[in-house]
Amino acid sequence: MSPLFLPTTLVIVATPGTGALYTPAAGLNRGTLLASQRSGAHNSSHSEFNTR
């Protein structure tokens, strides 16, 4: 076994994957879109959130 095996394995296991980063980012983004809609800001690029 190479001396770099253990540190490399720890780095790979400890870093979050794409899904672990995307899911909270999508949730936070939707929260800000809904908050801006409720405050009266209009965002036409996200028409599925516009109910007016």
C-alpha angles and dihedrals in degrees: 000000000000119000088236094056097087097046091045091050092049092051093050094047095043098050117085119242128237093268092052090055098039098051098058090040091054091047093050092046092052090049092054091047092053092045092051090048092052091049090057100258113138120219110183094182090072100050094161089070095048111094099171 
